[in-house]
Amino acid sequence: MFSPLSSIEHDKIREGYGVVITDLKDNRQICSFNMENYRPPDSAIERFAHFLLLKIQEYYSKEENVRKFEEYMAKQDDKK
């Protein structure tokens, strides 16, 4: 499985980057390397956090969503 990859991917695997190879036709995982200790780079975490922040802000910009959330929280308080 390692040999069809480009030299760039080979180097990344040797450096410890996490790699998962998936068959895109049936979404089957073919193999993976270095996933047990993989930690995404801070830049990837920050981009994902920024993406989530924008989605959260968009959600709470609508009064109906705020109302639904407040109703949900009130139900949670009643369960206590």
Jmol script that loads the backbone (N, CA, C; Angstrom):
load data "model"
ATOM      1  N   MET A   1       0.818  -1.200   0.000  1.00  0.00           N
ATOM      2  CA  MET A   1       0.000   0.000   0.000  1.00  0.00           C
ATOM      3  C   MET A   1       0.859   1.260   0.000  1.00  0.00           C
ATOM      4  N   PHE A   2       2.015   1.187   0.554  1.00  0.00           N
ATOM      5  CA  PHE A   2       2.880   2.351   0.696  1.00  0.00           C
ATOM      6  C   PHE A   2       3.461   2.791  -0.649  1.00  0.00           C
ATOM      7  N   SER A   3       3.780   1.860  -1.517  1.00  0.00           N
ATOM      8  CA  SER A   3       4.506   2.181  -2.750  1.00  0.00           C
ATOM      9  C   SER A   3       3.742   3.066  -3.742  1.00  0.00           C
ATOM     10  N   PRO A   4       2.395   2.967  -3.909  1.00  0.00           N
ATOM     11  CA  PRO A   4       1.735   3.838  -4.894  1.00  0.00           C
ATOM     12  C   PRO A   4       1.684   5.308  -4.485  1.00  0.00           C
ATOM     13  N   LEU A   5       2.026   5.622  -3.252  1.00  0.00           N
ATOM     14  CA  LEU A   5       1.965   7.002  -2.785  1.00  0.00           C
ATOM     15  C   LEU A   5       3.136   7.809  -3.335  1.00  0.00           C
ATOM     16  N   SER A   6       2.944   9.109  -3.422  1.00  0.00           N
ATOM     17  CA  SER A   6       4.010   9.982  -3.911  1.00  0.00           C
ATOM     18  C   SER A   6       5.138  10.074  -2.886  1.00  0.00           C
ATOM     19  N   SER A   7       6.268  10.576  -3.321  1.00  0.00           N
ATOM     20  CA  SER A   7       7.410  10.719  -2.409  1.00  0.00           C
ATOM     21  C   SER A   7       7.089  11.702  -1.284  1.00  0.00           C
ATOM     22  N   ILE A   8       6.236  12.689  -1.550  1.00  0.00           N
ATOM     23  CA  ILE A   8       5.832  13.642  -0.507  1.00  0.00           C
ATOM     24  C   ILE A   8       5.065  12.913   0.598  1.00  0.00           C
ATOM     25  N   GLU A   9       4.122  12.033   0.200  1.00  0.00           N
ATOM     26  CA  GLU A   9       3.374  11.261   1.195  1.00  0.00           C
ATOM     27  C   GLU A   9       4.293  10.309   1.950  1.00  0.00           C
ATOM     28  N   HIS A  10       5.249   9.694   1.254  1.00  0.00           N
ATOM     29  CA  HIS A  10       6.213   8.807   1.916  1.00  0.00           C
ATOM     30  C   HIS A  10       6.952   9.575   3.010  1.00  0.00           C
ATOM     31  N   ASP A  11       7.414  10.771   2.670  1.00  0.00           N
ATOM     32  CA  ASP A  11       8.157  11.585   3.642  1.00  0.00           C
ATOM     33  C   ASP A  11       7.289  11.948   4.835  1.00  0.00           C
ATOM     34  N   LYS A  12       6.046  12.326   4.571  1.00  0.00           N
ATOM     35  CA  LYS A  12       5.156  12.691   5.676  1.00  0.00           C
ATOM     36  C   LYS A  12       4.914  11.509   6.607  1.00  0.00           C
ATOM     37  N   ILE A  13       4.731  10.323   6.037  1.00  0.00           N
ATOM     38  CA  ILE A  13       4.529   9.126   6.860  1.00  0.00           C
ATOM     39  C   ILE A  13       5.765   8.856   7.698  1.00  0.00           C
ATOM     40  N   ARG A  14       6.935   8.971   7.091  1.00  0.00           N
ATOM     41  CA  ARG A  14       8.186   8.752   7.835  1.00  0.00           C
ATOM     42  C   ARG A  14       8.359   9.771   8.956  1.00  0.00           C
ATOM     43  N   GLU A  15       7.858  10.997   8.740  1.00  0.00           N
ATOM     44  CA  GLU A  15       7.948  12.051   9.761  1.00  0.00           C
ATOM     45  C   GLU A  15       6.910  11.872  10.867  1.00  0.00           C
ATOM     46  N   GLY A  16       5.966  10.952  10.685  1.00  0.00           N
ATOM     47  CA  GLY A  16       4.984  10.675  11.716  1.00  0.00           C
ATOM     48  C   GLY A  16       3.611  11.263  11.485  1.00  0.00           C
ATOM     49  N   TYR A  17       3.384  11.881  10.323  1.00  0.00           N
ATOM     50  CA  TYR A  17       2.051  12.405  10.025  1.00  0.00           C
ATOM     51  C   TYR A  17       1.052  11.251   9.961  1.00  0.00           C
ATOM     52  N   GLY A  18      -0.155  11.515  10.412  1.00  0.00           N
ATOM     53  CA  GLY A  18      -1.210  10.526  10.300  1.00  0.00           C
ATOM     54  C   GLY A  18      -1.768  10.504   8.889  1.00  0.00           C
ATOM     55  N   VAL A  19      -1.905   9.322   8.333  1.00  0.00           N
ATOM     56  CA  VAL A  19      -2.414   9.171   6.972  1.00  0.00           C
ATOM     57  C   VAL A  19      -3.412   8.024   6.953  1.00  0.00           C
ATOM     58  N   VAL A  20      -4.568   8.255   6.349  1.00  0.00           N
ATOM     59  CA  VAL A  20      -5.552   7.204   6.142  1.00  0.00           C
ATOM     60  C   VAL A  20      -5.828   7.146   4.649  1.00  0.00           C
ATOM     61  N   ILE A  21      -5.746   5.964   4.078  1.00  0.00           N
ATOM     62  CA  ILE A  21      -6.016   5.782   2.655  1.00  0.00           C
ATOM     63  C   ILE A  21      -7.373   5.115   2.543  1.00  0.00           C
ATOM     64  N   THR A  22      -8.276   5.774   1.796  1.00  0.00           N
ATOM     65  CA  THR A  22      -9.665   5.340   1.688  1.00  0.00           C
ATOM     66  C   THR A  22     -10.043   5.171   0.225  1.00  0.00           C
ATOM     67  N   ASP A  23     -10.792   4.119  -0.067  1.00  0.00           N
ATOM     68  CA  ASP A  23     -11.347   3.920  -1.402  1.00  0.00           C
ATOM     69  C   ASP A  23     -12.571   4.820  -1.510  1.00  0.00           C
ATOM     70  N   LEU A  24     -12.512   5.824  -2.373  1.00  0.00           N
ATOM     71  CA  LEU A  24     -13.599   6.802  -2.453  1.00  0.00           C
ATOM     72  C   LEU A  24     -14.856   6.248  -3.099  1.00  0.00           C
ATOM     73  N   LYS A  25     -14.753   5.132  -3.796  1.00  0.00           N
ATOM     74  CA  LYS A  25     -15.940   4.555  -4.419  1.00  0.00           C
ATOM     75  C   LYS A  25     -16.870   3.936  -3.385  1.00  0.00           C
ATOM     76  N   ASP A  26     -16.300   3.187  -2.444  1.00  0.00           N
ATOM     77  CA  ASP A  26     -17.150   2.532  -1.442  1.00  0.00           C
ATOM     78  C   ASP A  26     -16.855   2.986  -0.012  1.00  0.00           C
ATOM     79  N   ASN A  27     -16.018   4.048   0.118  1.00  0.00           N
ATOM     80  CA  ASN A  27     -15.701   4.635   1.422  1.00  0.00           C
ATOM     81  C   ASN A  27     -15.038   3.642   2.384  1.00  0.00           C
ATOM     82  N   ARG A  28     -14.348   2.665   1.821  1.00  0.00           N
ATOM     83  CA  ARG A  28     -13.682   1.640   2.629  1.00  0.00           C
ATOM     84  C   ARG A  28     -12.260   2.092   2.936  1.00  0.00           C
ATOM     85  N   GLN A  29     -11.875   1.977   4.208  1.00  0.00           N
ATOM     86  CA  GLN A  29     -10.500   2.314   4.594  1.00  0.00           C
ATOM     87  C   GLN A  29      -9.582   1.191   4.142  1.00  0.00           C
ATOM     88  N   ILE A  30      -8.579   1.541   3.361  1.00  0.00           N
ATOM     89  CA  ILE A  30      -7.634   0.554   2.842  1.00  0.00           C
ATOM     90  C   ILE A  30      -6.509   0.325   3.843  1.00  0.00           C
ATOM     91  N   CYS A  31      -5.915   1.387   4.341  1.00  0.00           N
ATOM     92  CA  CYS A  31      -4.878   1.269   5.363  1.00  0.00           C
ATOM     93  C   CYS A  31      -4.675   2.621   6.030  1.00  0.00           C
ATOM     94  N   SER A  32      -3.921   2.615   7.109  1.00  0.00           N
ATOM     95  CA  SER A  32      -3.596   3.861   7.798  1.00  0.00           C
ATOM     96  C   SER A  32      -2.199   3.756   8.378  1.00  0.00           C
ATOM     97  N   PHE A  33      -1.579   4.905   8.559  1.00  0.00           N
ATOM     98  CA  PHE A  33      -0.240   4.988   9.130  1.00  0.00           C
ATOM     99  C   PHE A  33      -0.232   6.053  10.211  1.00  0.00           C
ATOM    100  N   ASN A  34       0.400   5.764  11.324  1.00  0.00           N
ATOM    101  CA  ASN A  34       0.679   6.739  12.389  1.00  0.00           C
ATOM    102  C   ASN A  34      -0.560   7.369  13.013  1.00  0.00           C
ATOM    103  N   MET A  35      -1.682   6.715  12.972  1.00  0.00           N
ATOM    104  CA  MET A  35      -2.894   7.335  13.507  1.00  0.00           C
ATOM    105  C   MET A  35      -2.984   7.242  15.027  1.00  0.00           C
ATOM    106  N   GLU A  36      -2.302   6.301  15.642  1.00  0.00           N
ATOM    107  CA  GLU A  36      -2.426   6.116  17.089  1.00  0.00           C
ATOM    108  C   GLU A  36      -1.869   7.286  17.890  1.00  0.00           C
ATOM    109  N   ASN A  37      -0.874   7.987  17.371  1.00  0.00           N
ATOM    110  CA  ASN A  37      -0.276   9.105  18.099  1.00  0.00           C
ATOM    111  C   ASN A  37      -0.417  10.429  17.357  1.00  0.00           C
ATOM    112  N   TYR A  38      -1.237  10.456  16.337  1.00  0.00           N
ATOM    113  CA  TYR A  38      -1.335  11.649  15.504  1.00  0.00           C
ATOM    114  C   TYR A  38      -2.056  12.762  16.230  1.00  0.00           C
ATOM    115  N   ARG A  39      -1.506  13.962  16.141  1.00  0.00           N
ATOM    116  CA  ARG A  39      -2.156  15.169  16.636  1.00  0.00           C
ATOM    117  C   ARG A  39      -2.117  16.179  15.500  1.00  0.00           C
ATOM    118  N   PRO A  40      -3.274  16.695  15.085  1.00  0.00           N
ATOM    119  CA  PRO A  40      -3.285  17.661  13.987  1.00  0.00           C
ATOM    120  C   PRO A  40      -2.448  18.887  14.343  1.00  0.00           C
ATOM    121  N   PRO A  41      -1.869  19.533  13.353  1.00  0.00           N
ATOM    122  CA  PRO A  41      -1.118  20.762  13.640  1.00  0.00           C
ATOM    123  C   PRO A  41      -2.038  21.841  14.198  1.00  0.00           C
ATOM    124  N   ASP A  42      -1.457  22.731  14.989  1.00  0.00           N
ATOM    125  CA  ASP A  42      -2.249  23.812  15.590  1.00  0.00           C
ATOM    126  C   ASP A  42      -2.999  24.617  14.541  1.00  0.00           C
ATOM    127  N   SER A  43      -2.391  24.822  13.378  1.00  0.00           N
ATOM    128  CA  SER A  43      -3.059  25.602  12.333  1.00  0.00           C
ATOM    129  C   SER A  43      -4.351  24.927  11.876  1.00  0.00           C
ATOM    130  N   ALA A  44      -4.358  23.594  11.787  1.00  0.00           N
ATOM    131  CA  ALA A  44      -5.571  22.872  11.389  1.00  0.00           C
ATOM    132  C   ALA A  44      -6.630  22.967  12.480  1.00  0.00           C
ATOM    133  N   ILE A  45      -6.203  22.881  13.735  1.00  0.00           N
ATOM    134  CA  ILE A  45      -7.144  23.003  14.860  1.00  0.00           C
ATOM    135  C   ILE A  45      -7.748  24.406  14.870  1.00  0.00           C
ATOM    136  N   GLU A  46      -6.918  25.420  14.646  1.00  0.00           N
ATOM    137  CA  GLU A  46      -7.409  26.798  14.641  1.00  0.00           C
ATOM    138  C   GLU A  46      -8.384  27.041  13.489  1.00  0.00           C
ATOM    139  N   ARG A  47      -8.101  26.494  12.309  1.00  0.00           N
ATOM    140  CA  ARG A  47      -9.025  26.653  11.175  1.00  0.00           C
ATOM    141  C   ARG A  47     -10.359  25.993  11.479  1.00  0.00           C
ATOM    142  N   PHE A  48     -10.313  24.798  12.089  1.00  0.00           N
ATOM    143  CA  PHE A  48     -11.550  24.100  12.431  1.00  0.00           C
ATOM    144  C   PHE A  48     -12.328  24.882  13.491  1.00  0.00           C
ATOM    145  N   ALA A  49     -11.624  25.413  14.499  1.00  0.00           N
ATOM    146  CA  ALA A  49     -12.280  26.202  15.542  1.00  0.00           C
ATOM    147  C   ALA A  49     -12.924  27.452  14.942  1.00  0.00           C
ATOM    148  N   HIS A  50     -12.241  28.091  14.009  1.00  0.00           N
ATOM    149  CA  HIS A  50     -12.794  29.277  13.345  1.00  0.00           C
ATOM    150  C   HIS A  50     -14.059  28.913  12.567  1.00  0.00           C
ATOM    151  N   PHE A  51     -14.009  27.781  11.856  1.00  0.00           N
ATOM    152  CA  PHE A  51     -15.176  27.295  11.115  1.00  0.00           C
ATOM    153  C   PHE A  51     -16.351  27.080  12.070  1.00  0.00           C
ATOM    154  N   LEU A  52     -16.100  26.408  13.210  1.00  0.00           N
ATOM    155  CA  LEU A  52     -17.172  26.163  14.181  1.00  0.00           C
ATOM    156  C   LEU A  52     -17.717  27.463  14.748  1.00  0.00           C
ATOM    157  N   LEU A  53     -16.818  28.399  15.059  1.00  0.00           N
ATOM    158  CA  LEU A  53     -17.257  29.681  15.606  1.00  0.00           C
ATOM    159  C   LEU A  53     -18.208  30.393  14.653  1.00  0.00           C
ATOM    160  N   LEU A  54     -17.871  30.397  13.367  1.00  0.00           N
ATOM    161  CA  LEU A  54     -18.743  31.041  12.385  1.00  0.00           C
ATOM    162  C   LEU A  54     -20.110  30.368  12.328  1.00  0.00           C
ATOM    163  N   LYS A  55     -20.132  29.040  12.394  1.00  0.00           N
ATOM    164  CA  LYS A  55     -21.408  28.319  12.364  1.00  0.00           C
ATOM    165  C   LYS A  55     -22.230  28.594  13.617  1.00  0.00           C
ATOM    166  N   ILE A  56     -21.568  28.660  14.769  1.00  0.00           N
ATOM    167  CA  ILE A  56     -22.265  28.947  16.030  1.00  0.00           C
ATOM    168  C   ILE A  56     -22.832  30.356  16.003  1.00  0.00           C
ATOM    169  N   GLN A  57     -22.032  31.307  15.538  1.00  0.00           N
ATOM    170  CA  GLN A  57     -22.511  32.688  15.449  1.00  0.00           C
ATOM    171  C   GLN A  57     -23.696  32.801  14.497  1.00  0.00           C
ATOM    172  N   GLU A  58     -23.619  32.086  13.383  1.00  0.00           N
ATOM    173  CA  GLU A  58     -24.727  32.090  12.423  1.00  0.00           C
ATOM    174  C   GLU A  58     -25.987  31.509  13.062  1.00  0.00           C
ATOM    175  N   TYR A  59     -25.843  30.419  13.801  1.00  0.00           N
ATOM    176  CA  TYR A  59     -26.976  29.774  14.456  1.00  0.00           C
ATOM    177  C   TYR A  59     -27.645  30.731  15.445  1.00  0.00           C
ATOM    178  N   TYR A  60     -26.829  31.365  16.293  1.00  0.00           N
ATOM    179  CA  TYR A  60     -27.395  32.231  17.330  1.00  0.00           C
ATOM    180  C   TYR A  60     -27.808  33.596  16.808  1.00  0.00           C
ATOM    181  N   SER A  61     -27.548  33.893  15.546  1.00  0.00           N
ATOM    182  CA  SER A  61     -27.996  35.167  14.984  1.00  0.00           C
ATOM    183  C   SER A  61     -29.491  35.134  14.670  1.00  0.00           C
ATOM    184  N   LYS A  62     -30.094  33.954  14.720  1.00  0.00           N
ATOM    185  CA  LYS A  62     -31.521  33.804  14.425  1.00  0.00           C
ATOM    186  C   LYS A  62     -32.291  33.644  15.738  1.00  0.00           C
ATOM    187  N   GLU A  63     -33.272  34.519  15.927  1.00  0.00           N
ATOM    188  CA  GLU A  63     -34.046  34.513  17.179  1.00  0.00           C
ATOM    189  C   GLU A  63     -34.703  33.167  17.455  1.00  0.00           C
ATOM    190  N   GLU A  64     -35.197  32.513  16.407  1.00  0.00           N
ATOM    191  CA  GLU A  64     -35.860  31.221  16.587  1.00  0.00           C
ATOM    192  C   GLU A  64     -34.907  30.187  17.200  1.00  0.00           C
ATOM    193  N   ASN A  65     -33.659  30.195  16.755  1.00  0.00           N
ATOM    194  CA  ASN A  65     -32.688  29.244  17.300  1.00  0.00           C
ATOM    195  C   ASN A  65     -32.358  29.553  18.754  1.00  0.00           C
ATOM    196  N   VAL A  66     -32.269  30.835  19.086  1.00  0.00           N
ATOM    197  CA  VAL A  66     -32.022  31.228  20.475  1.00  0.00           C
ATOM    198  C   VAL A  66     -33.176  30.743  21.347  1.00  0.00           C
ATOM    199  N   ARG A  67     -34.404  30.938  20.859  1.00  0.00           N
ATOM    200  CA  ARG A  67     -35.585  30.497  21.616  1.00  0.00           C
ATOM    201  C   ARG A  67     -35.562  28.986  21.825  1.00  0.00           C
ATOM    202  N   LYS A  68     -35.253  28.235  20.755  1.00  0.00           N
ATOM    203  CA  LYS A  68     -35.192  26.776  20.867  1.00  0.00           C
ATOM    204  C   LYS A  68     -34.140  26.338  21.876  1.00  0.00           C
ATOM    205  N   PHE A  69     -32.998  27.015  21.852  1.00  0.00           N
ATOM    206  CA  PHE A  69     -31.944  26.665  22.802  1.00  0.00           C
ATOM    207  C   PHE A  69     -32.381  26.961  24.238  1.00  0.00           C
ATOM    208  N   GLU A  70     -33.016  28.094  24.437  1.00  0.00           N
ATOM    209  CA  GLU A  70     -33.494  28.438  25.779  1.00  0.00           C
ATOM    210  C   GLU A  70     -34.536  27.429  26.260  1.00  0.00           C
ATOM    211  N   GLU A  71     -35.412  26.988  25.364  1.00  0.00           N
ATOM    212  CA  GLU A  71     -36.394  25.954  25.727  1.00  0.00           C
ATOM    213  C   GLU A  71     -35.684  24.657  26.103  1.00  0.00           C
ATOM    214  N   TYR A  72     -34.694  24.293  25.344  1.00  0.00           N
ATOM    215  CA  TYR A  72     -33.926  23.073  25.627  1.00  0.00           C
ATOM    216  C   TYR A  72     -33.268  23.181  27.010  1.00  0.00           C
ATOM    217  N   MET A  73     -32.648  24.322  27.292  1.00  0.00           N
ATOM    218  CA  MET A  73     -31.981  24.490  28.589  1.00  0.00           C
ATOM    219  C   MET A  73     -32.985  24.449  29.733  1.00  0.00           C
ATOM    220  N   ALA A  74     -34.171  25.014  29.526  1.00  0.00           N
ATOM    221  CA  ALA A  74     -35.198  24.989  30.565  1.00  0.00           C
ATOM    222  C   ALA A  74     -35.624  23.556  30.845  1.00  0.00           C
ATOM    223  N   LYS A  75     -35.752  22.748  29.801  1.00  0.00           N
ATOM    224  CA  LYS A  75     -36.100  21.322  29.983  1.00  0.00           C
ATOM    225  C   LYS A  75     -34.994  20.595  30.743  1.00  0.00           C
ATOM    226  N   GLN A  76     -33.763  20.932  30.460  1.00  0.00           N
ATOM    227  CA  GLN A  76     -32.640  20.301  31.163  1.00  0.00           C
ATOM    228  C   GLN A  76     -32.655  20.660  32.640  1.00  0.00           C
ATOM    229  N   ASP A  77     -32.981  21.920  32.941  1.00  0.00           N
ATOM    230  CA  ASP A  77     -33.081  22.359  34.339  1.00  0.00           C
ATOM    231  C   ASP A  77     -34.203  21.617  35.050  1.00  0.00           C
ATOM    232  N   ASP A  78     -35.318  21.360  34.356  1.00  0.00           N
ATOM    233  CA  ASP A  78     -36.456  20.652  34.964  1.00  0.00           C
ATOM    234  C   ASP A  78     -36.084  19.212  35.308  1.00  0.00           C
ATOM    235  N   LYS A  79     -35.157  18.624  34.583  1.00  0.00           N
ATOM    236  CA  LYS A  79     -34.758  17.237  34.821  1.00  0.00           C
ATOM    237  C   LYS A  79     -33.902  17.092  36.086  1.00  0.00           C
ATOM    238  N   LYS A  80     -33.335  18.190  36.546  1.00  0.00           N
ATOM    239  CA  LYS A  80     -32.437  18.138  37.718  1.00  0.00           C
ATOM    240  C   LYS A  80     -33.171  18.034  38.998  1.00  0.00           C
TER     241      LYS A  80
END
end "model"
wireframe off; spacefill off
backbone 0.3
color backbone group
